[in-house]
Amino acid sequence: MTRWFYLSIVLTLLAFAGSLYVCQFRYDDLPEQVPIHWNIHGQPDGFVPKSDVFLTFLLLPAVMAGTLVLTLVLPWLSPKSFEVERFRGVYGYIMMLVTALLGFIHAISLWGSLNPQLPLDRLLIGGLFAFFALLGNVLGKVKRNFWIGVRTPWTLASEQVWNETHRLTAWLWVGVSVAAIVALLCGVPVAVTFVALMVAALYPILHSLLLYKRLERAGKLEATSLSDTGTVA
């Protein structure tokens, strides 16, 4: 276990503690219909009765706990030649980022349930961009695997396509995320930055296809036998 796994445990326990605190000590401050979901404009569009909110508040912490289990299980499930062990430190860091993102969303939801009038759209989208920036910062160190990264048929089929796609994706996610956070602080509409997020998330898929086909036409794809992928040749 790495220090990132222990940090994930702490974040998960804090998420459970936050839910218990609101239900135990701030229950009377909750509205009769508690908001649990907000649209792109920061307006609440999903509610649960106050009497049923406890189980709802435990949902994201439970997902965080599930992420802890996956952090331990996925390396064991990885097939030969796609082992997570080759980048175990980065893997632990990325799984911690996923846990932290869930914890951030949970904290915002708890805050919003106590203050339904707050526009949470900028804070939520800003947190997503911070996540993508931190993820992009280490994405170039991720080796071919079935769990993390830009996992398309073309990146999984070619080490070169995987590496080049992830180098581009790393720069793209960090650059777009930092620019979007600055834009949010300057008052740019959330919808505009959300479109930028979707483009940054989806473009690497197209890039991996185009790169694979270009290398294929040029006869530069590395030869990969079935035994290299962990199957019987």
N, C-alpha and C positions, 0 to 999 in steps of 0.2 A: 504494500500500500504506500502511496506517495502522500506528501503533505497536502496535495490538492484534494485527495480523497477525504482526508480528515477535515479540511476546510468545508467540503461539501456536507459532511455530517453536521458540522456546526451550523451551517446555513439552514439545513433541513430542520434541526431542532429549534432554531430561532423562528422559523416559519410556523411550526406547531405552537410554539409559545405565544406568538403574535395572535394566532386564532383564539387560543385559550384566554389571553388577556382581554381581547375585545368582547368575547362572550361572557366572561366572568365579571369584568370591571366596567365595561362600556356598553353593556347590553341595553340599558335604559336610554342611551343616546342614539341608538339605531332607529331609523324610521320603521313604520309598520310594514312597508314594502321595501326591502333592502335591495339596492342596485348591485348587480354582480357582473354586468357586462356593459361596455360602452362602445358606441359606433365610432366611425372615423372622424366625426365632428366633436367627439368628447362628450356626447350626450348619452345618458344611461338608457339602454333599450332592452335590458333583461333584469327581471326582479324575482325575488323569492320572499315568501312571508317571513316575518321576523322570527316566528316560532320554529322555522325550519332552517335557519341560517347556519346553525352549528355544523351540520354535516357538509354544507356547501363550503364553509371556511376550511374544512379539513381536506378538501379535494386536491388543491394544488400542493400542499405539503405531502399528501400521499403520493402524488406523482413524483415529487422530488425524492421521496424515499424509494420509489421504483427506479429512478435514475441511478441511485446508489447501487441497487442490485444489478442493474445493467452494466454499470462500470466494472463490476467484478465478473460478470458472466460473459460479456462479449469477447474478451480476450480468449477465453476457453473455447468459445464457439467458432473462432476464426479458423478457416481452413489453411492448410499448408500453402506457403508462398504468399499469403495475405495476412500474416500474423500482425497483431497489434503490438506485440512485444518489440518490434523494430523501432517503434516511436512511443514507447510506453509513457515517458514523461509528458510529451505533448498530448497524448491521448487523455491522461489524467487531468491535465489543465483544461482541455476542451470540455470534458464531461463536467468539470467544476463550473465552467462558464454556462453550460446548459442549466445546471442546477441553480446558479446565481440568477440567471434570467427568469426562471420560474419563480424564484423567491422574490425578485423585484416586482414581477407582475402581481404576485400575491400581496406584497406590501402595499402596492398602489390600490389594489382592490379593497383591502381593509380600510385604507385611508378614504377612498371614495365612498365606501358604505357609510362612513360616519359623516361625510361631507358631500352629499349627492350633487350639490350645486357646483362643485369644482370641475373645471374643464381639464380632464386628464389626458386629452389626446396628445398634446405636445410632449408631456412627460413620458407617456408610454412609447411613442414612436422614437423619442430621443433615446430611451433605454434600449430599444431594438437596434438602433444605429450604433450605440456604444458596444453592444454585443457583437455585431458584425465587424466593427473595427478591431476589437480585441481578438476575435476569431481569425480575421484575415491576417493579423500580425504573425500568426504561427502556422497558417495553412500551408505555406510552402514546405514545411517540415513533415507533413503528413505523408506517409508511404501508402502504396496501394493496399486497400482493404475494403471490406464490404459494409462498414458501418459509418465512417466519417469521411466527409469531403465531397467532391463533385463526382459522384459515383454513377457514371453513364456507361453504356456498353462499350463506348470508344475509349474512355479512360481506363476501364478495367481490362480491356484487351491489349493495351499498349502502355508500357512503362514511360515511354517518351511523351505520349499524349497526356498521361496522368501528370507528369512533372511539369510540363509546359502549361497545361491548363491551370494547375494549382498556383504556379508562380503568377500568372496573369490574374487569377481570381483574388489572390492575396492583395496585390496592388489595387485592384478594382474595388474591393470591399473596404479597404482602409481609406482610400481616396474619397469614394462616394460617401462613406459614413461620416468622415470628418467634415466634408463640405456640407452635408445635410444637417449636421448638428449646428454648424455655424449659421446655416440658412434658417433653421428653426429659431435660433436665438435672435435673428434679425427680423422675424415676423413672417417669413415665407409660409404660405398655406400648407397645412399638414398634408393635404391630398397630393400636392406637388412632390413633396419629399417621399411620400409613400410610393408614388410611381417610380421615383428614382431607386427606391429600395427593391421593388419588383424587377426592374430592369437589371440591376446589379446581381440579383439572385438568379435570374433566368439566363442571362447572356452566356455564362460559362458553359451551359449545356450545349448551346448552339456552337460555341467556339470549339468545344471538344469534337463535335461532329465534323466541322469544317476542317480542323487540323488533321483529324484522322484521314479524311478523304484526300486531303492535299498530300500527305505523306504516302498514302496508298498509291495515288497516281504517279508519284515520283519514285516509287519502288524503295522507299526509305523506312518502311515499317520494320521493326525488329522482328525476327523470326521467333515465334513463341509456340513451343510444342505443348501438347496436352499435359505432359508430365510437369511442365513448368508451372501450370496452374493448379497442381495438386490432384489431377485426375489421372486415370490410367491411360498411358499412351497406346 
